[in-house]
Amino acid sequence: MAECEQPSSVGMGAGDSSSGGGIPLPPVTDQDVINAVRIAFFLDPVLPEDVCDVDSVHHVVYLRGVVPTADLKHRAEEVAAQVQGVDKVINELQVARP
């Protein structure tokens, strides 16, 4: 019976901090939640990074500010709601009048 060889990549990849991979931990503090929502906004191809102010109290996210369209208002809420660690989104964004 032939001896099995372990691949040279054992210990590398998802879960191994040395590779930069791994499963991200959910946000713990409200500041973590704010940062995670801002990153989600940055990564979204539709939203400008600075689309609105983001605040979090006990993992309830508040979106505040003025956006140019109703579509951006709704998109910001959708993106924020999908962030791990967000329990609820209160969308207080105002749509600018033309």
DSSP file (Angstrom, degrees, kcal/mol; ACC not computed):
  #  RESIDUE AA STRUCTURE BP1 BP2  ACC     N-H-->O    O-->H-N    N-H-->O    O-->H-N    TCO  KAPPA ALPHA  PHI   PSI    X-CA   Y-CA   Z-CA
    1    1 A M              0   0    0      0, 0.0     2,-0.1     0, 0.0     0, 0.0   0.000 360.0 360.0 360.0 131.3    0.0    0.0    0.0
    2    2 A A        -     0   0    0      1,-0.1     2,-0.3     0, 0.0     0, 0.0  -0.445 360.0-115.0 -76.4 144.8    1.4    3.4   -1.0
    3    3 A E        -     0   0    0     -2,-0.1     2,-0.3     1,-0.1    -1,-0.1  -0.610  29.8-122.0 -78.9 135.9    2.0    6.0    1.6
    4    4 A C        -     0   0    0     -2,-0.3     2,-0.4     1,-0.0    -1,-0.1  -0.578  21.0-146.0 -79.3 137.8   -0.2    9.1    1.3
    5    5 A E        -     0   0    0     -2,-0.3     3,-0.0     0, 0.0    -1,-0.0  -0.859  11.8-129.2-103.4 139.2    1.6   12.4    0.9
    6    6 A Q        -     0   0    0     -2,-0.4     4,-0.0     1,-0.1     0, 0.0  -0.669  32.9-106.2 -82.6 139.5    0.1   15.5    2.4
    7    7 A P    >   -     0   0    0      0, 0.0     3,-1.6     0, 0.0    -1,-0.1  -0.287  24.4-119.4 -62.1 151.4   -0.1   18.4    0.0
    8    8 A S  T 3  S+     0   0    0      1,-0.3    -2,-0.0    -3,-0.0     0, 0.0   0.634 108.3  68.0 -67.9 -11.9    2.5   21.2    0.6
    9    9 A S  T >   +     0   0    0      2,-0.1     3,-2.4     3,-0.0    -1,-0.3   0.342  66.1 133.4 -91.7   8.8   -0.3   23.6    1.2
   10   10 A V  T <  S+     0   0    0     -3,-1.6     3,-0.1     1,-0.3    -4,-0.0  -0.361  73.9  24.5 -59.2 133.8   -1.5   22.1    4.5
   11   11 A G  T 3  S+     0   0    0      1,-0.4     2,-0.3     3,-0.1    -1,-0.3   0.359 105.8 101.3  91.7  -5.7   -2.0   24.8    7.0
   12   12 A M    <   +     0   0    0     -3,-2.4    -1,-0.4     6,-0.1     2,-0.3  -0.782  61.5  28.7-109.8 155.5   -2.5   27.4    4.4
   13   13 A G  S >  S+     0   0    0     -2,-0.3     3,-2.3     3,-0.3     8,-0.3  -0.671  98.5  20.8 105.3-155.1   -5.8   28.9    3.2
   14   14 A A  T 3  S+     0   0    0      1,-0.3    -3,-0.1    -2,-0.3     3,-0.1  -0.231 127.3  16.6 -56.7 131.6   -9.1   29.5    4.8
   15   15 A G  T 3  S+     0   0    0      1,-0.2     2,-0.7     2,-0.0    -1,-0.3   0.208  98.6 106.0  92.8 -15.5   -8.9   29.6    8.6
   16   16 A D    X > -     0   0    0     -3,-2.3     3,-1.9     1,-0.1     5,-0.8  -0.870  57.1-157.4-102.6 114.0   -5.1   30.1    8.7
   17   17 A S  G > 5S+     0   0    0     -2,-0.7     3,-0.8     1,-0.3    -1,-0.1   0.721  87.5  70.2 -63.8 -20.4   -4.2   33.6    9.7
   18   18 A S  G 3 5S+     0   0    0      1,-0.2    -1,-0.3    -7,-0.2    -6,-0.1   0.747 100.1  47.5 -69.1 -20.8   -0.8   33.3    8.0
   19   19 A S  G < 5S-     0   0    0     -3,-1.9    -1,-0.2    -6,-0.3    -2,-0.2   0.537 110.3-118.4 -95.6  -7.4   -2.4   33.3    4.6
   20   20 A G  T < 5S+     0   0    0     -3,-0.8    -3,-0.2    -4,-0.5    -2,-0.1   0.425  82.3 108.4  83.1  -2.7   -4.7   36.3    5.2
   21   21 A G      < +     0   0    0     -5,-0.8    -1,-0.2    -8,-0.3     2,-0.2  -0.041  33.5 107.6 -89.0-163.5   -7.7   34.0    4.6
   22   22 A G  S    S-     0   0    0     -3,-0.1    -8,-0.1    -7,-0.1    -6,-0.0  -0.434  72.1 -60.1 118.2 169.5  -10.2   32.7    7.2
   23   23 A I        -     0   0    0     -2,-0.2     2,-0.1     1,-0.0    -2,-0.0  -0.780  54.9-124.4 -90.1 122.6  -13.7   33.2    8.2
   24   24 A P        -     0   0    0      0, 0.0    -2,-0.1     0, 0.0    -1,-0.0  -0.391  23.0-122.9 -68.3 144.5  -14.4   36.8    9.3
   25   25 A L        -     0   0    0      1,-0.1     3,-0.1    -2,-0.1    59,-0.0  -0.588  30.7-102.9 -82.9 147.6  -15.8   37.2   12.8
   26   26 A P        -     0   0    0      0, 0.0    59,-0.1     0, 0.0    -1,-0.1  -0.350  48.9 -87.3 -66.6 152.1  -19.1   39.0   13.2
   27   27 A P        -     0   0    0      0, 0.0     3,-0.1     0, 0.0     6,-0.0  -0.334  42.1-174.0 -60.0 139.5  -18.9   42.6   14.5
   28   28 A V        +     0   0    0     -3,-0.1     2,-0.2     1,-0.0    57,-0.0   0.842  61.8  42.7-102.7 -50.1  -18.9   42.7   18.3
   29   29 A T  S  > S-     0   0    0      1,-0.1     4,-2.0    29,-0.0     5,-0.1  -0.513  86.3-110.6 -96.9 165.6  -19.0   46.4   19.2
   30   30 A D  H  > S+     0   0    0      1,-0.2     4,-2.5     2,-0.2     5,-0.2   0.861 121.3  55.9 -62.3 -34.4  -21.2   49.1   17.6
   31   31 A Q  H  > S+     0   0    0      2,-0.2     4,-2.5     1,-0.2    -1,-0.2   0.892 105.4  52.1 -64.9 -37.7  -18.0   50.6   16.2
   32   32 A D  H  > S+     0   0    0      2,-0.2     4,-2.5     1,-0.2    -2,-0.2   0.912 109.7  49.5 -60.6 -42.3  -17.3   47.3   14.5
   33   33 A V  H  X S+     0   0    0     -4,-2.0     4,-2.4     2,-0.2    -2,-0.2   0.928 110.6  49.4 -62.9 -46.2  -20.8   47.4   13.0
   34   34 A I  H  X S+     0   0    0     -4,-2.5     4,-2.4     1,-0.2    -2,-0.2   0.930 112.5  47.8 -58.4 -46.8  -20.3   50.9   11.8
   35   35 A N  H  X S+     0   0    0     -4,-2.5     4,-2.3     1,-0.2    -1,-0.2   0.900 110.9  51.1 -62.4 -41.3  -17.0   49.9   10.2
   36   36 A A  H  X S+     0   0    0     -4,-2.5     4,-2.2     2,-0.2    -1,-0.2   0.892 110.9  48.1 -64.8 -40.3  -18.6   46.8    8.6
   37   37 A V  H  X S+     0   0    0     -4,-2.4     4,-2.4     2,-0.2    -2,-0.2   0.917 110.9  50.9 -66.6 -42.7  -21.4   48.9    7.1
   38   38 A R  H  X S+     0   0    0     -4,-2.4     4,-2.3     1,-0.2    -2,-0.2   0.896 110.6  49.4 -62.0 -39.4  -19.0   51.5    5.7
   39   39 A I  H  X S+     0   0    0     -4,-2.3     4,-2.4     2,-0.2    -1,-0.2   0.915 109.5  51.8 -64.9 -42.3  -16.9   48.7    4.1
   40   40 A A  H  X S+     0   0    0     -4,-2.2     4,-1.2     1,-0.2    -2,-0.2   0.896 110.0  49.3 -60.8 -40.5  -20.1   47.2    2.6
   41   41 A F  H  < S+     0   0    0     -4,-2.4     3,-0.3     1,-0.2    -1,-0.2   0.916 110.8  50.5 -62.9 -43.1  -21.0   50.7    1.1
   42   42 A F  H  < S+     0   0    0     -4,-2.3    -2,-0.2     1,-0.2    -1,-0.2   0.886 112.5  46.4 -61.7 -40.3  -17.4   51.0   -0.3
   43   43 A L  H  < S+     0   0    0     -4,-2.4    -1,-0.2    -5,-0.1    -2,-0.2   0.670  89.8  98.2 -79.2 -17.4  -17.6   47.5   -1.9
   44   44 A D     <  -     0   0    0     -4,-1.2     5,-0.0    -3,-0.3    35,-0.0  -0.567  68.0-146.8 -74.2 129.9  -21.1   48.1   -3.4
   45   45 A P  S    S+     0   0    0      0, 0.0    -1,-0.1     0, 0.0    -4,-0.0   0.672  94.1  46.4 -72.3 -14.6  -20.8   49.2   -7.1
   46   46 A V  S    S+     0   0    0      2,-0.1    -5,-0.1    29,-0.0    29,-0.0   0.837  98.4  74.0 -94.0 -38.0  -23.9   51.4   -6.9
   47   47 A L  S    S-     0   0    0     -6,-0.2     2,-0.2    28,-0.1    -3,-0.0  -0.562  77.7-125.4 -85.4 137.0  -23.3   53.4   -3.7
   48   48 A P    >   -     0   0    0      0, 0.0     3,-1.6     0, 0.0     4,-0.1  -0.571  30.2-118.1 -69.3 145.5  -20.8   56.2   -3.2
   49   49 A E  T 3  S+     0   0    0      1,-0.3     3,-0.3    -2,-0.2    -7,-0.2   0.857 114.1  43.2 -55.0 -38.8  -18.6   55.4   -0.3
   50   50 A D  T 3  S+     0   0    0      1,-0.2    -1,-0.3    -9,-0.1     3,-0.1  -0.159  73.3 136.9-101.5  39.1  -19.7   58.4    1.6
   51   51 A V  S <  S-     0   0    0     -3,-1.6     2,-0.3     1,-0.1    -1,-0.2   0.812  73.6 -23.4 -57.7 -33.5  -23.4   58.0    0.8
   52   52 A C  S    S-     0   0    0     -3,-0.3     2,-0.3    -4,-0.1    13,-0.2  -0.978  73.9 -77.5-165.3 172.8  -24.5   58.9    4.3
   53   53 A D  E     -A   64   0A   0     11,-3.1    11,-2.2    -2,-0.3     2,-0.4  -0.661  42.6-155.5 -81.3 141.1  -23.7   59.0    8.0
   54   54 A V  E     +A   63   0A   0     -2,-0.3     2,-0.3     9,-0.2     9,-0.2  -0.977  17.5 169.0-122.4 130.6  -23.8   55.7    9.8
   55   55 A D  E     -A   62   0A   0      7,-2.0     7,-2.9    -2,-0.4     2,-0.4  -0.940  13.4-159.5-133.3 158.3  -24.4   55.2   13.5
   56   56 A S  E     -A   61   0A   0     -2,-0.3     2,-0.4     5,-0.2     5,-0.2  -0.992  10.1-178.5-143.4 133.4  -25.1   52.1   15.5
   57   57 A V  E >  S-A   60   0A   0      3,-2.2     3,-1.4    -2,-0.4    -2,-0.0  -0.965  83.6 -19.3-131.3 114.2  -26.6   51.6   19.0
   58   58 A H  T 3  S-     0   0    0     -2,-0.4     3,-0.1     1,-0.3    -1,-0.1   0.891 128.1 -53.1  53.4  43.4  -26.8   48.0   20.2
   59   59 A H  T 3  S+     0   0    0      1,-0.2    28,-2.8    28,-0.1    29,-1.1   0.601 109.2 126.2  68.6  14.4  -26.4   46.8   16.6
   60   60 A V  E <   -Ab  57  88A   0     -3,-1.4    -3,-2.2    27,-0.2     2,-0.4  -0.928  53.4-145.5 -98.1 120.1  -29.3   48.9   15.4
   61   61 A V  E     -Ab  56  89A   0     27,-2.9    29,-3.5    -2,-0.6     2,-0.5  -0.730   9.9-159.6 -95.3 133.1  -27.9   50.9   12.4
   62   62 A Y  E     -Ab  55  90A   0     -7,-2.9    -7,-2.0    -2,-0.4     2,-0.5  -0.949   2.0-160.1-111.2 125.4  -29.1   54.5   11.8
   63   63 A L  E     +Ab  54  91A   0     27,-2.5    29,-2.4    -2,-0.5     2,-0.3  -0.926  20.0 172.9-105.7 125.2  -28.6   55.9    8.3
   64   64 A R  E     +Ab  53  92A   0    -11,-2.2   -11,-3.1    -2,-0.5     2,-0.3  -0.961  24.8  58.6-135.8 149.8  -28.7   59.7    8.2
   65   65 A G  E    S- b   0  93A   0     27,-0.5    29,-2.6    -2,-0.3     2,-0.4  -0.854  77.4 -60.5 133.6-167.0  -28.1   62.4    5.6
   66   66 A V  E     - b   0  94A   0     -2,-0.3    29,-0.2    27,-0.2    27,-0.1  -0.972  41.3-172.0-122.0 131.6  -29.3   63.5    2.2
   67   67 A V  E     - b   0  95A   0     27,-2.8    29,-3.0    -2,-0.4    -2,-0.0  -0.863  28.8-125.7-119.2 156.1  -29.1   61.4   -0.9
   68   68 A P  S    S+     0   0    0      0, 0.0     2,-0.3     0, 0.0    27,-0.1   0.776  87.1  26.9 -74.7 -24.9  -29.8   62.4   -4.5
   69   69 A T     >  -     0   0    0      1,-0.1     4,-1.5    25,-0.1     5,-0.1  -0.946  68.7-124.8-139.1 157.4  -32.4   59.7   -5.3
   70   70 A A  H  > S+     0   0    0     -2,-0.3     4,-2.4     1,-0.2     5,-0.2   0.832 111.7  61.8 -65.5 -32.7  -34.9   57.4   -3.7
   71   71 A D  H  > S+     0   0    0      1,-0.2     4,-2.6     2,-0.2    -1,-0.2   0.911 103.9  47.4 -61.0 -42.1  -33.1   54.4   -5.3
   72   72 A L  H  > S+     0   0    0      2,-0.2     4,-2.5     1,-0.2    -1,-0.2   0.877 109.4  54.5 -67.3 -36.0  -29.9   55.3   -3.4
   73   73 A K  H  X S+     0   0    0     -4,-1.5     4,-1.6     2,-0.2    -2,-0.2   0.944 113.5  40.9 -59.9 -48.1  -31.9   55.6   -0.2
   74   74 A H  H  X S+     0   0    0     -4,-2.4     4,-2.4     1,-0.2    -2,-0.2   0.877 113.4  53.5 -69.8 -38.0  -33.3   52.1   -0.6
   75   75 A R  H  X S+     0   0    0     -4,-2.6     4,-2.7    -5,-0.2     5,-0.2   0.912 106.4  52.7 -64.5 -41.9  -30.0   50.6   -1.8
   76   76 A A  H  X S+     0   0    0     -4,-2.5     4,-2.4     1,-0.2    -1,-0.2   0.910 110.6  47.9 -60.2 -42.0  -28.2   51.9    1.3
   77   77 A E  H  X S+     0   0    0     -4,-1.6     4,-2.4    -5,-0.2    -2,-0.2   0.922 111.9  49.5 -64.7 -43.7  -30.8   50.3    3.6
   78   78 A E  H  X S+     0   0    0     -4,-2.4     4,-1.1     2,-0.2    -2,-0.2   0.930 113.2  45.9 -60.4 -46.8  -30.6   47.0    1.7
   79   79 A V  H >< S+     0   0    0     -4,-2.7     3,-0.6     1,-0.2     4,-0.4   0.928 113.7  48.4 -64.6 -45.8  -26.8   46.9    1.8
   80   80 A A  H >< S+     0   0    0     -4,-2.4     3,-1.3     1,-0.2    -1,-0.2   0.895 107.9  55.4 -61.8 -40.4  -26.7   47.8    5.5
   81   81 A A  H 3< S+     0   0    0     -4,-2.4    -1,-0.2     1,-0.3    -2,-0.2   0.757 103.2  56.5 -65.9 -24.1  -29.3   45.2    6.4
   82   82 A Q  T << S+     0   0    0     -4,-1.1     2,-0.3    -3,-0.6    -1,-0.3   0.552  81.3 108.8 -84.9  -7.8  -27.2   42.5    4.8
   83   83 A V  S X  S-     0   0    0     -3,-1.3     3,-1.9    -4,-0.4     2,-0.1  -0.531  79.2-112.3 -74.5 130.5  -24.1   43.2    7.0
   84   84 A Q  T 3  S+     0   0    0     -2,-0.3     3,-0.1     1,-0.2    -1,-0.1  -0.394 103.2  30.2 -61.3 133.2  -23.5   40.5    9.6
   85   85 A G  T 3  S+     0   0    0      1,-0.3     2,-0.6   -59,-0.1    -1,-0.2   0.236  86.9 120.3  99.8 -12.5  -24.1   41.9   13.1
   86   86 A V    <   +     0   0    0     -3,-1.9    -1,-0.3     1,-0.2   -26,-0.2  -0.774  35.6 179.9 -87.4 120.5  -26.8   44.4   12.0
   87   87 A D        -     0   0    0    -28,-2.8     2,-0.3    -2,-0.6   -27,-0.2   0.799  67.1  -5.4 -87.7 -32.2  -30.0   43.6   13.9
   88   88 A K  E     -b   60   0A   0    -29,-1.1   -27,-2.9    -8,-0.1     2,-0.5  -0.985  59.3-138.8-160.5 151.8  -32.1   46.4   12.4
   89   89 A V  E     -b   61   0A   0     -2,-0.3     2,-0.7   -29,-0.2   -27,-0.2  -0.983   6.3-163.0-121.7 126.8  -31.7   49.4   10.1
   90   90 A I  E     -b   62   0A   0    -29,-3.5   -27,-2.5    -2,-0.5     2,-1.0  -0.933  14.4-156.1-105.0 109.1  -33.5   52.7   10.7
   91   91 A N  E     +b   63   0A   0     -2,-0.7   -27,-0.1   -29,-0.2   -29,-0.1  -0.759  28.0 160.0 -94.8 101.4  -33.3   54.6    7.5
   92   92 A E  E     +b   64   0A   0    -29,-2.4   -27,-0.5    -2,-1.0    -1,-0.1   0.122  28.1 138.1-103.2  17.9  -33.6   58.3    8.2
   93   93 A L  E     -b   65   0A   0    -29,-0.2     2,-0.4   -20,-0.1   -27,-0.2  -0.377  42.9-146.4 -67.2 142.3  -32.1   59.3    4.8
   94   94 A Q  E     -b   66   0A   0    -29,-2.6   -27,-2.8    -2,-0.1     2,-0.5  -0.887  10.7-129.9-108.6 140.4  -33.8   62.2    3.1
   95   95 A V  E     -b   67   0A   0     -2,-0.4   -25,-0.1   -29,-0.2     2,-0.1  -0.793  28.3-119.5 -90.9 128.1  -34.1   62.4   -0.7
   96   96 A A        -     0   0    0    -29,-3.0   -26,-0.1    -2,-0.5    -1,-0.0  -0.372  25.4-119.6 -65.7 140.9  -32.9   65.8   -2.1
   97   97 A R              0   0    0      1,-0.1    -1,-0.1    -2,-0.1   -28,-0.0  -0.616 360.0 360.0 -80.3 141.7  -35.5   67.8   -4.0
   98   98 A P              0   0    0      0, 0.0    -1,-0.1     0, 0.0    -2,-0.1   0.502 360.0 360.0 -67.7 360.0  -34.6   68.5   -7.7
